[in-house]
Amino acid sequence: MIVSAMQPYYFPSIHYYQLIFSSDIFVILDNVNFINRGFIHKNYFIDRATKEKKIFNLIIEKKSQNKLIKDLKLIDYKKKF
């Protein structure tokens, strides 16, 4: 039996999904501290016109490394996109 656990990510890479499909049990570990520099709330995309890597992210209310991921709240993400 293969058990895997990962933190949630905003638009995770293909490797995240490969891990899910290769596991018998997959746990989304959201009861750990938020990482400000991590990719829990942001990711990159390639701009077709300029071929540059650009970042996009979710705006999180009062984000702190002392808060659990599950306790974070988004700020009106519809305006961002």
C-alpha positions in Angstrom: 0.0 0.0 0.0 1.3 3.4 -1.0 0.3 6.4 1.2 1.3 9.9 0.1 0.7 13.3 1.7 1.3 16.8 0.1 0.4 20.3 0.9 -2.2 21.9 -1.3 -0.9 24.0 -4.2 -2.4 26.5 -6.5 -2.3 24.9 -10.0 0.1 22.1 -9.1 2.5 20.6 -11.6 1.9 17.3 -13.4 4.1 15.6 -10.8 1.5 16.3 -8.1 -1.1 14.5 -10.1 1.2 11.6 -10.9 1.8 11.1 -7.2 -2.0 11.1 -6.6 -2.6 8.5 -9.2 0.3 6.3 -8.1 -0.9 6.3 -4.4 -3.5 4.0 -2.8 -4.2 6.7 -0.2 -3.5 10.4 -0.8 -3.8 13.0 2.0 -3.9 16.7 1.5 -2.0 18.0 4.4 -3.6 21.4 5.2 -3.1 21.4 9.0 0.5 22.6 8.8 1.9 26.1 8.8 1.6 28.3 5.7 4.9 29.0 3.9 5.2 32.5 2.6 7.8 31.7 0.0 6.1 28.5 -1.1 3.7 27.8 -4.0 0.6 27.1 -1.9 -0.9 30.4 -3.1 1.0 31.2 -6.3 2.4 29.8 -9.5 4.0 30.8 -12.8 2.9 30.8 -16.4 4.7 31.5 -19.7 3.5 34.6 -21.6 3.1 33.5 -25.2 3.9 36.9 -26.6 7.1 37.6 -24.7 8.1 34.0 -23.7 8.7 35.3 -20.2 7.9 33.5 -17.0 5.3 35.5 -15.0 3.9 34.9 -11.6 0.2 35.0 -10.5 -1.1 34.5 -7.1 -4.1 34.4 -4.8 -4.5 37.3 -2.4 -4.6 35.9 1.2 -6.0 37.9 4.1 -3.5 38.3 6.9 -1.2 35.6 5.7 1.4 34.5 8.3 3.8 31.6 8.7 2.2 31.2 12.2 -1.2 30.2 10.6 -2.3 26.8 9.4 -3.0 26.5 5.7 -6.6 25.5 6.4 -7.2 28.7 8.5 -6.3 31.1 5.6 -8.9 33.1 3.9 -8.9 34.5 0.3 -9.6 38.1 -0.5 -12.1 38.5 -3.4 -10.1 36.5 -5.9 -12.6 37.3 -8.7 -11.2 40.8 -9.0 -7.7 39.5 -9.5 -8.6 37.5 -12.6 
